[in-house]
């Protein structure tokens, strides 16, 4: 497991944490809250259409990693302020005057953040309204679950400004069929939320008025499960997807046995058999091997 977890949530205590990350001009690029196991991260640069500037990426990375060992954390929701979910990279940072080293730093940090989302031990949900373009579309594709308002649009339009969306294509090509991804990448034309749902870029489309409620319903449902079991399952799913069928089954079978050896694995089965609510410990403690 890339990131370990331990401990037990005290369900009677609602702990609320708020963190803000700033640059030298004291701008709050992200706002993070943690309440009842659900961490919400707001992209907070609406004047720049919530562009993934280097400052925004640094703040997002810090937010994603903060509380990852906190035994209260169960799920992360990524959302944003303003009419645009995320417009991708800040093109003003990508001019020649910034230099190759700076450009390398931007794209390496962006790739790091996208991979981090999938390596975290808790599920990450994108709550999408409005436009998600280029690296913004990549951000949606990188999340475990994506709930989109019916007014959302998704595009990888870099080709039209002379910068092909090569890195967004990595996540996009793993989320939608190849030919759908290639059409988006070659034309830059946006797709609707319904088309995104049809091809698997998002998992649910709801009205804008229901977006918050529906996203939180999913997050609350995730919070009811054992954190350790969820973490084990997420890591296994992502790992086996990169393997051939036989290797994937071998890996998944081994993880099932490992899951059964966890205290929470046996607790859940016993609770089901005896028709009671499970008492999750949320750790990786093992039951004695017979």
N, C-alpha and C positions, 0 to 999 in steps of 0.2 A: 504494500500500500504506500503510495507516494507521500501521503500526509496522514499521520497517525491521529487517533482520537481516543479519548478516554473520559470517564466521568459520567455523572447522572444529572439530568435536569431536575431541578426542583420546580414541579409544575405549579406550585402554589405561588411562586414568585414571578412577577412579570418585570423583567429587567430591561430597561430601555436605555440604549446607548446611542449617542449621536456624535458623529465625527465629521469634520469638514476639512477639506484639503485645499490649500491655497498656493498661489504662486507669489512672486515678489510684489505684484500689484494687489494682493489680498483678494483675488477672485476665487470664489468657491466653485471649483470645477466639479466636484462630486459632493453629495450629501448622503450620509449613510445612517440608517437607523436599525436597531435590533430590538425586536419586541416579540415575545411569545414564540421564540424559535425562528422567526422569519426576519431575515436581513433584507432591507430594501436599499438599493443603491440608485441614486438619482444622478443622471448625467445633467449637469447644471450650467450649460453655456448656450442658452437659446439664441443669443444674438449671433452666434456663429453656427447655428443649427446643430448644436451639440457635436461639433466636429471632434474627431479623435486626434487632437493636437498632442504633442509629446507631453505637455502638462496634464492633459486629460487622461492620457494613457498611464502616466505615472500615478495619478490619483486613483484611477480605477484599479490598478494593480495593488496598491496599498489597501484599498477598500476590500478587495477580494480576499487578500491574505489576512487582514485583521479579523480576529475572532475565529479563525479556522480551527483553533484548538479549544475554543470555548465550548463547553459541553451543552450550552444552551442553543447553539446554532444548528438548525435543521435544514434550511433551504435559503437560497438567495434569489431575490427578484431584481432584475435590472429594468429600470424604467427611465423616463426623462421628463424634463419640463419643456413646454413649448409645443408647437405644431409639428416639429420634425423629431423623430426618434433619434436619428443619428445620420449625419450627412457624409460620414467617412472622414478621410484625412483632411487636414487643413492645408489646402493647396498653396497658401502663402508660405508654408514651411518647406515646400518642395521645389522652390525656385533655385536656380544655380547659385545664387548668392549665399545660400545656406551651406552649400558644399556637400560633397559626397559622404564625409564622415557623419555629418548630421543626419543626412537621409538614411544612412545605414542604421543609425541609432533609432530613428523613428520606426523603421520597418521591423527591426529586431525586437523592439519593445512591443510593437503591435502583435507580432507573432507569438511572443512570450505570453501576452495577456490572453490571446485566443486559446492557446494550449492550456494555460492555467485553468481556464473555465472548465475544460473537460477533465483536468487532473484533480480538481478539488473533490474532497470526499462527500460533499453535499450537492444535491441537484441545483442547477441554475436555470431560472425561468426568465425569458425575455417577455416583458409586457410592452407591446409595440403599438404606438399610435402614429399616424402620419407616415412620412417618408423614412425609409431605411435604405441608404444608397452606399455603394462601394464598400468601404470597411465597415459601415453601419449595417449593411446587409450581411457582411462576414460575421459581425458580432451576433446577429440573430441566428445565423446558421451554426455558430459555434455553441450556442446554448443547448441545454438538454431538452428543454421544452420551450415553445414560443406560443404565446397567446396574442393574437392580433385583432385590433379593431377593424371593422369592415371598411374603414376609410384608409387603411394602410396601403402603401405601395412599396415595392422592392425593386431595386435596380443595381446594376454594376456598370455605370456609364463611363468609366474611365477611358475607354477606347475613343470616345468622342472629344476628349480634351488631350489626346496624345499620350495617355498613361494607362495602358491596359491593366485591368484589375486582376493581376496575376495572383497576389496573395489572397484577395477575397475568393478567387476561384478555387483555392484549396478547400476552404470550408464549404463553399457553395456546391462544388462537385461531389462532396461527400454527403450532401443533404438532399439533392434533387437528381433526377436522371441526367445522364451525360449530355444528351442533346438539348435538354431544357437549359442546362447550365451554359452550354456553348452559345445558344441563341442569345441568352441574356448578356454574355460576355462580348459577343461579336457585334451586337446591335446597340447595347446600352438601353434598350427600351424597358420601361418599368412593367412589372406584372402586378395584378391586383391581389388583394388578400385571398380571394377565393381561388385564384390560380395558384398562389403560393401554398394554400392548403391542399389542393388537388395533387401537387407534386411533392409535398412533404417538407417544404421549407418552414412551415408553421404547423402547429398541432391543433389549433382551434381558432376559429374566427367568430367574434361576437360583436354586438353593437358597441359603439364607443361608450355609451352610457353604462354598459355592463362590464367593460374591460377590467376595471379595478376589482369588482366583486368576483368575477369568474377566475381571475388570476389568483386572488387570495383564497378562493375555495380549493384550488389545486394545491397551493402552498400549505394550507391547513391540513389537507388530507395527507400530504407527505410528512408533516410533523407528527402524525399519529403512529408512524412506523418507528422501528428501532434504527437509530442513527448508524450503528455499526453494520447492520444488515444492509441498509441502503448504500452505504459506502462500498461495501464488498461487491454488491450487485452492479453499481455504476462502474467500478474499476474493471470488473469482469466483462461487462457488455462492451465497453470501449476497447478493451484489449482483444477480445475474440473477433471483433469486426475486422481487424487487420490481419487475421489469420485465414488459412484455407479451412474448408469445412471440417476435416478430420482433426486438425490441430485445435480448432475452435471448440469442438465437442470435448476433446481431452481436457482443455483448460477449464471449460465450464463445469465438467464433471468433477474435477478436482476442487473447484470453488464450492460446488454444492456440498461436497463432503466436509470442507472446511467450515462452511456455514452451519452445518449440522453439529459441528463440534463447539460452536459458540454457545455461551450461556443463553444469550437472547434467542438463538435458533431453537434450542430445546424448550425455552420458556414459551415461545409462540405456539409450538406444537402442543405442548401440555395445556395451554390456555384454550386452544381450539377444541381439543378432545374433551376437556372438562367444562366447556361452555362458560368461560369466564374471561374477563379482560386481562390481557397480558401486562405484566409488570416489567417493562423494559429497563435494563440497566445501561444500555447505549454504549457498552464497552466491548472490548475484544477478549474478555475473560472466557476461558475454555472450560467445558465440563470435563470431569475425569474420564479418561479413555478406558473402556472396559476390555 
